[in-house]
Each structure stands twice: as C-alpha cells, then as structure tokens.
Amino acid sequence: MSNESLPWPEKHRPRKLDGLVGNHETIRTLKSWVESWISRIPSKRAALLVGPPGTGKTASVGALANDLDMELVEFNSSDKRNKDSIETLVWRAASQQTLDGRPRLILLDEVDGLSGTSDRGGVGAILKVIKDAVHPIVMTANDPNSPRLKDLMKVCQVFNFGLIESDDIEKILKRILSENNVDVSSEALDEIIEGSRGDLRAAISDLEFQVRSGLTSSMIEPAFRDSKRGTEETLRHLFASAESKMARRALSESELNHDSLVLWLEENLHLHLMTPKELDEGFEQLSLADITLGRIMRDQNWKLLAYVYDYLSIGVAMSRSETPFRRVKYSQPTWPLLVWQGNRKRDKQSEILASLSMVTGVSKRRVRQTHLDAIGEIVKINPKILIDFATWLNVEKSTLVQKRSR
C-alpha cells in the first residue's frame, strides 16, 4: 500500500518525538526510563502508559524507537495474546538479544483489552515475561480502572497521558491540510476539534472524511464518542442512513467490533435489502470487507481496517436503494456461536493436556491415555476429589468434568 493511500491517522503518524504534541513531560520521563536500560536494567522492567484513545501513547513509543535507533517489536490488540503465545513469542522477543546488536523495545498495545476467553491467562503470562526481560517492555491501556491492570501496575512504571489540548490539535490539523494541499473552513475545523474531545486520532480521521467527502464548510456532525450503541441500535441506525456520513457515524459510535459486525450483517442483511439488486450489492460489500479482514490477518496489515469499516458502513448502507426502511427484529448469528463453542472445547482440552504433560513429564500425545482417562475414572468413584485434581493441574473444575463425561 502506498503512503498516499494510507488512512490519514497512519499517514501522518509522527516518526520522531519532536512531531508529537501534548504530554511533553510524560514523554520526556518515558524517554529517560528507556534510556536507563543502556547502563543497567531498572528496578521496574516494564512501563504502563495509561490514558484515553488518541493521546499519543502508541505514537510516542514508535517515535521513541526511531529517535533512539531501537528495534520495535509490537504486539497489538489484533494479535492472539493468550498464555501460550505470550510465553513463547513475547518472551522470546523480551529475553533474547537482537541479531544486529541494537537495543529492542517491546510494545504490548491495549493490555486492558485482554479478555477472559481468547486471551485467557494473558496477564499472568505477561508478569512472568517481565521478570525475564532484558529489553524494555512498554504497554498501553485506555481504562485506568480496568481490573486487569491491578497486578500490572504493581510491577510497572506508570505514565499517565492526558487529553490533547485544542490548540495542539488545531496545529496538527492545519499542518496536515497544508501537506495535502487542501483546505476547509475555520468553522468546520472548529467543529472537528470540539467533536474530537481531546482525541487527536479521531480529529484527524474526521478531517480526512470531511476532505474526501468534498465538504469545505461547517457541514460535518461530530460523533460523540463517549456513548456506545448496542447491537440493535447500531443496525437500525446503519440501515436507516441515507447519507454516507451517517452510516460512518453509526459504526463509529457502536460497541460492536469489526468481526461481530460482519456476522450480524450477514445474518440480517436480507431484512433491509429485499430486491435482488440490493442483495447483490450488499453481499458484495460484505464480501469485500471479509476479504480485506482475511488479508489483514494474513499480513498483519491493520492499516487496511479503515477500508473494512468503509465497506461495512457506506457500502452496506448505500446498497439500500429501493426498499423503504422499516423497523424489524434482528436475529443473532447462530453458526459462529457453534464454531466458538467447538473452539472453546478444543482450547480447554489443549489446556488440560498441556498441564498434565508439564507436571507428569509425559507428552501431550500420550498423556490422555496414561493420565487423563485414569483421573476421569477416579473422579467417578470419588467426586469430592475433583477439586484436588483441578488445583493440582491449575485448571477449572468444569474442564475435568467435561473430559470425564465424554
């Protein structure tokens, strides 16, 4: 992808520290902490950057790596960050030296987004990696009150990032307009700045949308980002949209992520796109979004995500050209739930086999016959001993119950 085709927040991401605005003292202290690794490993081997979205947390890490000529290894929220992957991939990056001898900087983005399912055991694994780290580890988080940060804050140097001032946002937006040789009215610029509420990344996205839409005056409606719409409201607002900007806004205010949006739209598209022409166009846009997501996962090129949201918002909404909008009852996706349940069962099976293999020294391939079946029979005879086995293997009781019932 050429630099010109990148979404503006990525295209104009600062590559050096002097290109950042806001939080100067915090960034200066962060730089000092990273530089301290040159002489010796500090008492706290990890840093936690906490603050609202669009305040420069991730950008400051990238700029810092460039300024200090460090190799940046990034694990973002799109990566699988469960116990196994962290203990292998992240541990390897944090504990091993670089091939060219340069210092390395590890970035774990949005650690407050670690979930209790696909990212199971993630925080505990991160704590273990920090103990063995020979390179600085920097993590970012949006929610300072997240319970997942409680243990991390005890071992991390915490850096708080505040909202970007309006004057600083204005300076950046004017510079971007100049670099792209375009212009918008001062009224429109003021609306974008006010609507961003201190989120610089959101302001840049809104500016790009206004410019690409051919709007040069005060015609944009700022999306208030502190209220998230649920599934029903998201779909209703999306399909009711008669203009592209309203379709974009419907998804920007939604609590649904891109994966969930694809599934919900696939299940309910036919309720609003009822003619063959509309259905063909709607599913074409949905297919393009799905194909792009596949490329993102294959190449880890998350810069393409902006186009996914264009297909899901403007592409789908503008496909409704004949059918009048009407209120309908939306159906929850069914087959993905079955797939998820099957994957969850396999994950639990892999978890218990790995635990048994570790404590017994028997391979995972053989441990089912040599130990797991025997445990199942013992639990059948004496159900009270179930909790002892679960504690010994550090797994949930339900995992063992599932195994012995199969």
C-alpha positions in Angstrom: 0.0 0.0 0.0 1.4 3.4 -1.0 1.8 6.1 1.6 -0.8 8.2 -0.2 -3.4 5.5 0.2 -2.9 5.1 3.9 -5.6 6.5 6.3 -4.6 9.9 7.5 -4.0 8.9 11.1 -1.4 6.4 9.9 -0.1 8.5 7.1 0.6 11.5 9.4 1.7 9.5 12.4 4.8 11.3 13.8 8.0 9.3 13.3 10.1 11.5 15.7 9.5 12.7 19.2 9.6 16.4 18.1 6.5 15.7 15.9 4.3 14.8 18.9 2.1 17.3 20.7 0.8 17.2 24.3 2.1 15.2 27.3 5.6 16.5 26.8 6.7 15.9 30.4 5.3 12.4 30.5 7.1 11.6 27.2 10.3 13.1 28.4 10.2 10.9 31.6 9.3 7.8 29.5 12.4 8.5 27.3 14.6 8.7 30.4 13.3 5.4 31.6 14.0 3.7 28.3 17.5 5.3 28.1 18.2 4.0 31.6 18.4 0.5 30.2 21.6 1.4 28.4 23.6 1.5 31.7 21.6 -1.1 33.7 18.3 -2.8 33.9 16.0 -0.6 36.1 14.1 -2.0 39.1 10.8 -1.9 37.1 11.3 -3.6 33.8 8.1 -2.5 32.2 6.2 0.7 31.7 2.4 1.1 31.5 1.1 4.1 29.5 -2.5 4.9 30.6 -4.8 7.4 29.1 -7.7 8.0 26.7 -7.5 7.0 23.0 -5.8 9.4 20.7 -3.5 10.9 23.3 -0.2 9.7 21.7 0.6 6.6 23.8 1.4 4.3 20.9 2.7 7.1 18.7 5.2 8.1 21.4 6.6 4.5 21.6 7.1 4.4 17.8 8.7 7.8 17.7 10.9 6.9 20.7 12.2 3.7 19.0 13.1 5.8 15.9 14.9 8.5 17.8 16.9 6.0 19.8 17.5 3.6 16.9 15.8 0.7 18.6 14.2 -2.3 17.1 10.4 -2.0 17.8 8.5 -5.3 18.3 4.8 -4.7 18.6 2.0 -7.0 19.7 -1.3 -5.2 19.3 -4.9 -6.0 20.2 -5.4 -7.9 17.0 -2.8 -10.5 17.9 -3.7 -13.6 19.9 -2.3 -12.8 23.3 -3.2 -15.8 25.4 -0.9 -17.5 27.9 0.9 -19.8 25.3 1.6 -17.1 22.7 2.8 -14.6 25.3 5.1 -17.2 26.9 6.6 -18.0 23.5 6.5 -15.1 21.2 6.6 -12.2 23.7 9.0 -14.0 26.0 11.4 -14.7 23.1 11.4 -11.0 22.0 11.8 -9.7 25.5 14.5 -12.1 26.7 16.7 -12.7 23.7 19.3 -10.3 22.2 18.8 -8.8 18.7 20.8 -10.1 15.7 22.3 -6.7 14.9 23.1 -5.8 18.5 20.7 -2.9 18.6 18.5 -2.5 21.7 14.9 -3.6 21.4 11.7 -2.1 22.5 8.7 -4.3 23.1 5.2 -2.8 22.8 2.1 -4.5 24.1 -0.8 -2.4 22.9 -4.2 -2.1 24.8 -3.5 -4.6 27.6 -6.7 -3.6 29.3 -8.4 -5.3 26.4 -7.2 -8.7 27.3 -10.3 -10.9 27.7 -11.1 -13.8 29.8 -11.6 -16.2 26.9 -9.3 -15.9 23.9 -6.7 -14.1 26.0 -7.0 -16.4 28.9 -4.1 -16.2 31.3 -2.6 -13.3 29.4 -1.9 -11.0 32.4 -0.3 -13.8 34.4 1.9 -14.7 31.4 2.9 -11.0 30.9 4.0 -10.8 34.6 6.3 -13.8 34.0 7.8 -12.3 30.9 8.5 -9.0 32.7 10.7 -10.9 35.3 12.9 -12.3 32.5 13.0 -9.2 30.3 16.4 -7.9 29.1 14.7 -5.3 26.9 12.3 -2.6 28.0 8.6 -3.6 27.7 6.0 -0.8 27.2 2.3 -1.4 27.5 -0.6 0.8 26.7 -4.1 0.9 28.2 -7.1 3.2 27.9 -9.0 2.4 31.1 -7.1 3.1 34.3 -9.8 1.4 36.3 -9.7 -1.9 34.5 -9.3 -4.8 36.9 -6.8 -6.4 34.5 -4.3 -3.6 35.3 -4.3 -4.1 39.0 -1.4 -6.6 39.1 0.4 -5.0 36.2 0.5 -1.6 38.0 2.4 -3.2 40.9 5.4 -4.1 38.7 5.3 -1.3 36.1 6.4 2.3 35.9 3.1 4.0 35.3 2.9 7.0 32.9 -0.4 8.9 32.6 -1.4 10.5 29.3 -3.9 13.3 29.3 -6.2 14.7 26.6 -4.6 16.8 23.8 -5.3 20.5 24.1 -7.5 22.1 21.4 -4.6 24.4 20.3 -2.3 21.5 19.7 -5.0 19.6 17.7 -5.6 22.7 15.6 -1.8 23.0 14.9 -1.6 19.4 13.7 -4.8 19.6 11.6 -3.6 22.8 9.9 -0.2 21.1 9.2 -2.0 18.1 7.6 -4.1 20.3 5.4 -1.0 22.1 4.2 0.8 18.9 3.5 -2.1 17.6 1.5 -2.7 21.0 -0.3 -6.4 21.1 0.8 -8.4 23.4 2.9 -11.6 23.5 5.0 -13.4 26.4 6.6 -12.4 27.6 10.0 -15.9 26.8 11.2 -15.6 23.2 10.1 -12.2 23.0 11.7 -13.6 24.2 15.0 -16.4 21.6 14.9 -13.9 18.8 14.3 -11.7 19.9 17.1 -14.7 20.3 19.5 -16.1 16.9 18.5 -12.8 15.1 19.0 -12.9 15.9 22.7 -9.1 15.7 23.0 -8.7 12.6 20.8 -6.2 13.7 18.1 -6.5 10.5 16.1 -10.3 11.0 15.9 -9.8 14.6 14.8 -7.5 13.5 12.0 -10.0 10.8 10.9 -12.8 13.3 10.9 -10.7 15.8 8.9 -9.9 13.2 6.3 -13.5 12.2 6.0 -14.6 15.8 5.5 -11.9 16.5 2.9 -12.6 13.2 1.0 -16.3 13.9 1.0 -15.8 17.3 -0.6 -17.1 19.2 2.3 -15.4 22.5 2.8 -17.7 24.3 5.2 -19.4 23.6 8.5 -21.4 20.6 7.4 -20.0 17.7 9.5 -21.7 16.3 12.5 -19.1 15.4 15.2 -19.5 11.9 16.5 -19.7 11.9 20.3 -17.5 9.1 21.3 -18.4 8.7 24.9 -21.7 6.9 24.3 -21.7 3.5 22.6 -24.6 2.0 20.8 -25.7 -1.6 21.3 -26.3 -4.1 18.5 -30.0 -3.3 17.8 -29.4 0.4 17.7 -26.3 0.1 15.5 -28.0 -1.9 12.9 -31.1 0.3 12.9 -29.1 3.5 12.5 -26.9 1.9 9.8 -29.7 0.7 7.6 -31.7 3.9 8.1 -28.8 6.0 6.9 -29.5 7.9 3.7 -26.0 9.6 3.6 -22.5 8.1 3.9 -21.5 10.3 6.8 -24.5 9.0 8.8 -23.5 5.4 8.0 -20.0 6.0 9.2 -21.2 7.6 12.3 -23.5 4.6 13.1 -20.5 2.3 13.2 -18.1 4.8 14.9 -20.5 5.0 17.8 -21.1 1.3 18.0 -19.8 -1.1 20.7 -19.5 -3.9 18.1 -16.1 -4.7 16.7 -15.4 -5.5 13.0 -15.7 -9.3 13.4 -19.1 -9.0 15.2 -20.4 -6.5 12.6 -19.7 -8.9 9.7 -21.6 -11.7 11.5 -24.6 -9.6 12.4 -24.8 -8.0 9.0 -24.5 -11.4 7.2 -27.4 -12.7 9.4 -29.7 -9.7 8.9 -28.8 -8.1 5.6 -31.9 -9.5 3.8 -34.3 -7.8 6.2 -33.5 -4.4 4.7 -32.1 -5.2 1.2 -35.0 -7.1 -0.3 -34.6 -6.7 -4.0 -32.1 -8.9 -6.0 -30.1 -5.8 -7.0 -29.8 -4.6 -3.4 -28.9 -8.0 -2.0 -26.3 -8.5 -4.7 -24.7 -5.1 -3.9 -25.0 -5.6 -0.1 -23.4 -9.0 -0.1 -20.7 -7.8 -2.5 -19.7 -5.1 0.1 -19.8 -7.6 2.9 -17.6 -9.9 0.9 -15.1 -7.2 0.3 -15.0 -6.5 4.0 -14.4 -10.2 4.7 -11.7 -10.5 2.1 -9.9 -7.4 3.5 -10.1 -8.8 7.0 -8.5 -12.0 5.7 -5.7 -10.0 4.2 -5.3 -8.2 7.5 -5.0 -11.4 9.4 -2.6 -12.9 6.8 -0.2 -10.0 6.6 -1.0 -8.3 9.9 -1.5 -5.1 7.9 -4.0 -3.4 10.2 -3.8 -0.2 8.2 -6.4 -1.8 5.9 -9.0 -1.8 8.8 -10.3 1.7 7.8 -11.4 0.2 4.4 -13.2 -2.6 6.2 -15.3 -0.1 8.0 -16.0 1.8 4.8 -17.4 -1.4 3.2 -19.5 -2.2 6.3 -20.8 1.3 6.7 -21.1 3.2 3.4 -21.0 0.1 1.2 -23.8 -1.7 3.0 -26.0 1.3 3.8 -25.9 2.7 0.3 -26.9 -0.7 -1.1 -30.4 0.1 0.0 -31.8 2.0 -2.9 -35.3 0.7 -3.4 -36.6 -1.0 -0.2 -38.1 1.5 2.3 -36.6 1.5 5.7 -38.7 -0.3 8.3 -38.2 -1.5 11.9 -37.5 -5.2 12.1 -36.5 -7.7 14.7 -32.9 -8.7 14.2 -31.6 -12.3 14.6 -28.5 -13.2 16.5 -25.8 -15.0 14.4 -26.1 -18.8 15.1 -23.3 -20.7 13.3 -20.4 -18.6 14.7 -21.7 -19.5 18.2 -21.4 -23.2 17.4 -17.9 -22.7 16.0 -16.9 -20.7 19.1 -18.2 -23.4 21.4 -16.3 -26.0 19.5 -13.1 -24.0 19.6 -13.6 -23.4 23.3 -13.9 -27.1 23.9 -10.7 -27.7 22.0 -8.9 -24.9 23.9 -9.9 -26.4 27.2 -8.8 -29.8 26.1 -5.4 -28.4 25.0 -5.1 -26.6 28.3 -5.7 -29.6 30.5 -3.4 -31.8 28.3 -0.6 -29.2 28.5 -1.0 -29.0 32.3 -0.8 -32.8 32.7 2.1 -33.0 30.3 4.0 -30.4 32.3 3.5 -31.9 35.8 4.0 -35.5 34.7 6.7 -35.3 32.1 4.6 -37.2 29.6 4.0 -35.9 26.1 0.6 -34.4 25.3 0.0 -37.0 22.7 0.2 -39.8 25.3 -1.0 -38.1 28.4 -4.6 -38.6 27.6 -4.4 -42.4 27.8 -1.8 -42.5 30.6 -3.3 -40.0 33.0 -6.5 -38.1 31.8 -8.7 -41.2 31.5 -7.4 -42.5 34.8 -8.3 -39.2 36.5 -11.8 -39.4 35.0 -12.3 -42.8 36.5 -11.1 -41.8 39.9 -13.4 -38.8 39.9 -16.3 -41.0 39.0 -15.6 -43.1 42.1 -14.9 -40.1 44.4 -16.4 -36.9 43.0 -15.1 -34.9 46.0 -11.5 -35.3 44.8 -12.3 -33.3 41.7 -11.3 -30.0 43.4 -7.9 -31.5 44.3 -7.2 -32.5 40.7 -8.3 -29.1 39.4 -6.0 -27.3 41.9 -3.1 -29.7 41.1 -3.4 -29.0 37.4 -4.3 -25.3 37.8 -7.4 -25.7 35.6 -11.1 -25.1 36.1 -13.2 -27.9 37.6 -15.6 -27.8 34.7 -12.7 -28.7 32.4 -12.2 -32.0 34.2 -15.9 -32.7 34.3 -16.2 -32.2 30.6 -13.4 -34.6 29.9 -14.7 -37.4 32.1 -18.2 -37.1 30.7 -17.1 -37.6 27.1 
